Amino acid sequence: MLMTPTSSSGPAQGLRESRRIIETDPSSVLVSFYGVTRSYDGKTKVVDDLDLEIRKGEFLTLLGPSGSGKTTSLMMLAGFEQPDQGHIYLNGKPIDGLPPEARDIGVVFQNYALFPHMTVAQNVGFPLRVRGLAKAEIDRRVRDALKIVRLEDFADRRPTELSGGQQQRVALTRALVFEPQLVLMDEPLGALDKQLREQLQLEIKHIQKRLGLTILYVTHDQSEALTMSDRIAVFGAGRIQQLGHPRDIYDHPANAFVATFIGDNNLMPATVHEVRGERAAVRLGNGALIETSRSSHAHAGAPVTVAIRPERFVIDPSGPVAGTLAAKVSEIIYVGDQTRVVARLEDGHEVEVRLANGRRAADPLEGATVTLGWHEGDAILLDRAA
């Protein structure tokens, strides 16, 4: 938890006194960003006053669109870039000014960065040779590391003789073989096809759990982040918009940016009509009055956004629901495991409904008038989307 005192007495040991970290167990924190800022042109802040902790043994993902600051944050931690302001601590020690090779951090990039003239074993053993380990120890560690990723039979091959997935596993193994306290991964699966990417997502997660690794992972792929992460930091405009468990971020987005970036959402502009304790009554553009959970944006007359996930809508509900809207089906799209229904509300606003395919009633017909319902907690109140 971050605390900002009302006054400060100036920097101490390079750490901004106006920012202190209060932790139940400080030894559980491996990395701390304190007020880190980075700009390339002196005007636009690519990373803007970043405070972030990475816990030992966790898989933390920095997720966001291009230019949101996630990769720049990783590069500063790796030592390939330096902050303009603020400081970064690794295991309680400042690493400002340390070169990348002195930070005890493994790095995996999207382009693999393997040496084409070396064999798989030589590539994996390279960090150990640089550190001056004996040949027998290098051979043992390389052999053990290749077994973990099931590549021991490929030790004598060169990278060009491997598939993309195998090359990425070699790159991952090389980053792990010297037993770093932290592994950074920057879009490592971005160049792979969907099926292979999904296989390696699970494989990386299993290795991380098995070895107790601390991983900082950067991606713009929301599905990848939800699948792999213990926590996700959603970046937007150089700042963390929300930090938390994947389920919390998906079910309880902090604002409209997060709601639209993580998964798909139906965003409906509305105005707060009345606040009643922990609930808020809001009026949609078609005049319908619905009830939502209260949020910090809820005060009478405030412009807000109501968000309902496509899979949370129920068409023509047979049981009790928290609210309903009348709509007309304008399009039906079959996509294998689900059917997407596009429906137009009375004010002309279009929403999407997703129905799981399988043993259920027939799909509604195009042009049919339906009732869209949702259950308690499925309508989220957010700030007015831009």
HELIX and SHEET records of a PDB file:
HELIX    1   1 PRO A   26  SER A   28  5                                   3    
HELIX    2   2 LYS A   70  ALA A   78  1                                   9    
HELIX    3   3 PRO A  100  ALA A  102  5                                   3    
HELIX    4   4 VAL A  120  VAL A  130  1                                  11    
HELIX    5   5 LYS A  135  ILE A  148  1                                  14    
HELIX    6   6 GLU A  152  PHE A  154  5                                   3    
HELIX    7   7 PRO A  159  GLU A  161  5                                   3    
HELIX    8   8 GLY A  164  LEU A  176  1                                  13    
HELIX    9   9 LYS A  194  LEU A  211  1                                  18    
HELIX   10  10 GLN A  222  MET A  228  1                                   7    
HELIX   11  11 PRO A  246  ASP A  251  1                                   6    
HELIX   12  12 ALA A  256  PHE A  261  1                                   6    
HELIX   13  13 PRO A  310  ARG A  312  5                                   3    
SHEET    1   A 2 LEU A   2  MET A   3  0                                        
SHEET    2   A 2 ARG A  20  ILE A  21 -1                                        
SHEET    1   B 4 LYS A  45  ARG A  55  0                                        
SHEET    2   B 4 VAL A  29  SER A  39 -1                                        
SHEET    3   B 4 GLN A  85  LEU A  90 -1                                        
SHEET    4   B 4 LYS A  93  PRO A  94 -1                                        
SHEET    1   C 6 ILE A 105  PHE A 109  0                                        
SHEET    2   C 6 LEU A 182  ASP A 186  1                                        
SHEET    3   C 6 ILE A 215  THR A 219  1                                        
SHEET    4   C 6 PHE A  59  LEU A  63  1                                        
SHEET    5   C 6 ARG A 231  GLY A 236  1                                        
SHEET    6   C 6 ARG A 239  GLY A 244 -1                                        
SHEET    1   D 5 LEU A 289  SER A 293  0                                        
SHEET    2   D 5 ARG A 279  LEU A 284 -1                                        
SHEET    3   D 5 ASN A 266  ARG A 276 -1                                        
SHEET    4   D 5 PRO A 303  ILE A 308 -1                                        
SHEET    5   D 5 ILE A 380  ASP A 383 -1                                        
SHEET    1   E 5 VAL A 314  ILE A 315  0                                        
SHEET    2   E 5 THR A 369  TRP A 374 -1                                        
SHEET    3   E 5 GLY A 323  TYR A 334 -1                                        
SHEET    4   E 5 GLN A 338  LEU A 345 -1                                        
SHEET    5   E 5 GLU A 350  ALA A 356 -1                                        
END                                                                             
